[in-house]
């Protein structure tokens, strides 16, 4: 849907503070989407945002899009902007296509090289678009999802949103995307009778040789 969620003072970081954010997402739509926003509403805004942008159609109902991270003291002149080199997400205009896990790392260096992305537990190659952040990007504006007054509403699903006051290691990014969901599934299935997890059984037992 197009729901707006406010996290108030969560994610209150400054230029010199490392942090990480992690979330599961299943977006759809034919245009760009702002996943996360902590920024004011002015033209030369201050704050940060995480977006899906620059879509191209690769089929009748399929589009591929890039990941973007922007941190700004005064957009666009005093800012960092990093994009994924490739269009790493495939979505459709009308329906959900599957969950992906995203990790955003910022190391507190004030440089574009300090921004790193992981998608589904694997590092994403990035390209620097802007690298001229000389002031703070801290803002009193709340961290939000889906505020269409300052950006584009999100269409799709977001889940298990986490914020860290440090960067995550590659192993931790992989753990959140791969191993933690597997452990959760195993815990969910533990001690359940076979008839409750029939979807995990083969349609018929293999024939004896």
C-alpha positions in Angstrom: 0.0 0.0 0.0 1.0 3.6 0.5 1.3 3.7 4.2 3.3 6.4 6.1 5.2 5.4 9.2 7.1 7.7 11.6 10.0 6.5 13.8 10.3 9.9 15.6 14.0 10.3 16.8 15.3 6.9 15.7 18.2 7.1 13.3 19.5 10.4 14.7 23.1 10.3 13.4 25.6 12.9 12.3 28.4 13.1 9.7 31.1 11.7 12.0 28.9 8.8 13.5 29.0 5.3 11.9 25.7 3.5 11.6 23.9 0.8 9.8 20.4 0.0 8.8 18.9 -3.3 7.8 15.5 -4.3 6.4 13.5 -6.7 4.4 11.7 -5.2 1.4 9.3 -6.3 -1.3 8.7 -3.2 -3.4 6.6 -2.8 -6.6 5.6 0.0 -8.9 6.7 1.6 -12.2 8.5 4.6 -10.8 11.2 5.3 -8.2 10.5 4.7 -4.6 11.9 6.3 -1.4 12.4 3.5 1.1 13.6 5.6 4.0 13.7 9.3 4.6 15.1 11.4 7.5 15.1 14.8 5.9 13.3 18.1 5.9 10.9 19.3 3.2 12.9 22.2 1.8 14.3 22.3 -1.7 17.9 22.2 -0.4 17.0 19.6 2.2 19.2 18.3 5.1 19.2 14.7 6.2 19.4 11.4 4.4 17.3 9.0 2.3 17.5 5.6 0.8 15.8 5.1 -2.6 15.1 2.8 -5.5 15.6 4.9 -8.7 16.6 4.9 -12.4 14.3 2.1 -13.5 14.3 0.5 -17.0 11.9 -2.0 -18.4 13.3 -5.4 -19.2 10.0 -7.0 -20.1 6.3 -6.3 -20.3 5.8 -6.2 -16.5 9.4 -6.2 -15.2 11.7 -3.3 -14.5 15.2 -3.3 -13.0 16.3 -0.5 -10.7 19.3 0.9 -8.8 19.8 1.5 -5.1 20.6 5.0 -4.0 21.9 6.5 -0.7 21.9 10.2 -0.2 23.3 12.2 2.8 23.1 16.0 2.6 23.9 19.1 4.5 22.3 21.1 1.7 21.0 19.1 -1.2 22.4 18.9 -3.9 25.6 21.0 -3.5 26.8 19.8 -0.1 26.1 16.1 -0.2 27.0 12.5 -0.7 25.2 10.3 -3.3 26.0 6.7 -3.9 24.3 4.4 -6.4 24.6 0.7 -7.2 26.6 0.2 -10.3 24.1 -2.2 -11.7 20.3 -2.3 -11.6 20.2 -4.9 -8.9 16.5 -5.1 -8.1 13.9 -6.6 -10.4 10.3 -5.4 -9.7 6.9 -5.2 -11.4 4.4 -2.3 -11.6 1.5 -4.2 -10.2 2.4 -7.0 -7.8 5.0 -8.2 -5.3 7.8 -10.3 -6.6 9.7 -11.5 -3.5 11.6 -10.4 -0.5 15.1 -8.9 -0.5 17.3 -8.0 2.4 19.1 -4.7 2.3 21.9 -3.4 4.6 23.2 0.2 4.4 26.5 0.9 6.1 28.0 4.4 6.7 31.4 4.5 8.5 31.3 8.1 9.7 34.1 9.3 7.5 32.1 12.0 5.7 33.1 10.4 2.3 31.2 8.5 -0.3 33.7 5.7 0.0 32.3 5.2 3.5 28.9 4.0 2.2 28.5 0.3 1.6 25.5 -1.7 0.5 24.6 -5.4 0.9 21.7 -7.1 -0.9 20.6 -10.5 0.2 23.8 -10.9 2.2 26.2 -10.0 -0.6 28.1 -6.8 -1.2 26.8 -4.5 -3.9 29.2 -2.7 -6.2 28.6 1.0 -6.0 29.5 4.2 -7.9 30.0 7.7 -6.4 27.6 10.3 -7.9 28.4 13.1 -5.4 31.2 13.3 -2.8 31.1 16.8 -1.3 29.7 16.6 2.2 31.5 19.2 4.4 28.8 19.8 7.0 26.4 18.0 9.2 23.4 16.0 7.8 21.8 15.8 11.3 18.2 17.0 11.3 15.3 17.2 13.8 13.0 15.8 11.1 11.7 12.3 12.0 12.8 9.1 10.3 10.0 8.1 8.0 8.7 5.6 5.5 6.3 6.7 2.8 6.0 10.4 3.4 4.7 11.5 0.0 4.9 15.2 1.0 8.7 15.1 0.8 9.2 12.2 -1.5 7.6 9.3 -3.3 5.3 6.9 -1.4 6.4 3.4 -1.0 4.5 0.6 -2.6 5.2 -2.8 -1.3 6.2 -4.4 2.0 8.9 -3.6 4.5 9.7 -5.8 7.5 12.2 -6.3 10.3 13.7 -2.8 10.1 16.8 -2.6 12.3 19.1 0.4 13.2 22.7 0.0 14.6 25.0 2.7 16.0 27.9 1.0 14.2 28.6 -0.6 10.8 27.9 -4.3 10.2 30.5 -6.7 9.1 30.1 -8.7 5.9 29.5 -11.8 8.1 26.8 -10.0 10.0 25.1 -8.8 6.8 25.1 -12.4 5.5 23.8 -13.7 8.9 20.8 -11.3 8.8 19.9 -12.2 5.2 20.6 -15.9 5.1 21.3 -17.6 8.4 18.8 -15.8 10.7 15.8 -16.5 8.5 16.9 -20.2 8.2 17.1 -20.5 12.0 13.8 -18.8 12.4 12.2 -21.3 10.0 13.8 -24.2 11.8 12.5 -22.9 15.2 9.0 -22.5 13.7 9.0 -26.1 12.3 10.5 -27.7 15.4 8.3 -30.4 17.0 5.5 -29.8 14.5 3.8 -32.9 13.2 4.5 -33.9 9.7 0.9 -33.1 8.5 1.5 -29.4 9.4 4.5 -29.1 7.2 3.3 -31.2 4.3 4.5 -28.6 1.8 8.0 -29.6 2.7 7.5 -33.3 1.8 8.1 -34.7 -1.7 4.9 -35.5 -3.5 5.7 -39.2 -3.3 8.6 -41.2 -1.8 11.3 -42.2 -4.2 11.0 -45.7 -5.7 13.3 -48.4 -4.4 16.0 -49.4 -7.0 
